[in-house]
């Protein structure tokens, strides 16, 4: 089982092409386009002025905005603090529709010192 895990990790690291995982995510957000060639994601990043290191990343699918405009009454914000293996806090924002289903509004990674 450990050999399978190691092989999968090796493939993942090769796909990153020397980038950090968060930088690879930022690049995917920048390059994701729909069928009409339009951006799929609204995103904003924050970098350390001295080192250029990414210190924050906000992203939201463009369809999420229309869902939020339609169902703005109930919004849930949940912050997870250093629970993943990268010790990167994640702020997750979801909305609730009129039939009690949820949809993702936005996610925010707060990397490093802030």
N, C-alpha and C positions, 0 to 999 in steps of 0.2 A: 504494500500500500504506500509506503514511504517513497518508493521509486516512482510511482505514478504521480504523487504530489510533487516531487522534485522535477519531473519532466514537465508537468504543467507550469510550474513556476519559471522554468527555463524558457518556455515558449512565451509566456507573458513578458518576461524581461526583454526578450528579443524584439517583441512587438513595440516596446517602449522606445526603442532606438536611442538609448542613452538618456532619455528624459526621465524626470521624476514622474510619478503617477499623476500628481496634481497638474503638472505641466502638460502631460499627454491629454488629460481631460480638457484643459483649456484649449488645446489645439483642436480637439474634436468638436468642441462647441463653436469655435471659429469657422470650421470647415463644413459643418452640417448644413445642408441646403435641402429644400423640398423640391418637388418635381418642376416647379416654375423657376427654380434657381434662387429663391428667396431664403434668407436666414431662417432657421427653425428655432433658434434659441436667443433669448434676451440674456445677456451676461455682462458682468462688470468684474474686473479684477483690481486688486490692490497690491502694490509692490513696495518693498523696502527701498527707500530712496538711495541709501548708501550701497546696498549689495545687489539690488535688482531682484531679490528673492520674492516670490509670490507669498503674500501674507493673508490674502482673503480672496474668496471667489464666490460671487452670487450668480446663480443661473436659474432661468425659468423658461419653460417651453412657451412659445408664442400663443398656442391655443389655451394655455392656462389663464391668460389675461381675459379672454372672452368668457371663460367659465367663472372667473372671479367677479366680473362685471354682472353676470347673470345671477350669481349666488353669493352676495357679499355679507350675508347676515351672520354666518358662523365661520370663524377662522380659528384654527388650532395651531399654536406655535409650540414646538417641542425642541428643546436643546439637549443634545447628548454631549457630555463633557468627557473627553479622553477615554472613550470606551472602545474605539477601534484600535487595530494594531499599530496604526501610525500616530496615535495620540493627537488626532485632529478633531477638534470640536465641530459638530454639524448642527446647524439650525435648520429645522424642517418646518415649512409652512404649508398647511393643507386647508382646504375648504370643504364644506359639507353642502350637498345639494338638498333640494326639497324632499327627496325620497331617501334621505339618510345614507347616501353613498358619498365617499370622499374622493377628492381629486387633489393632485399635487399642484400647489401654487408656485413655490420656489424652494430652493435649497441654498444654503450658505455654508461654505467651509471657512473656518477661521484658523489659518495656518500660522504657526510660530507665535512670536510675541506681538500683542496688539494693544 
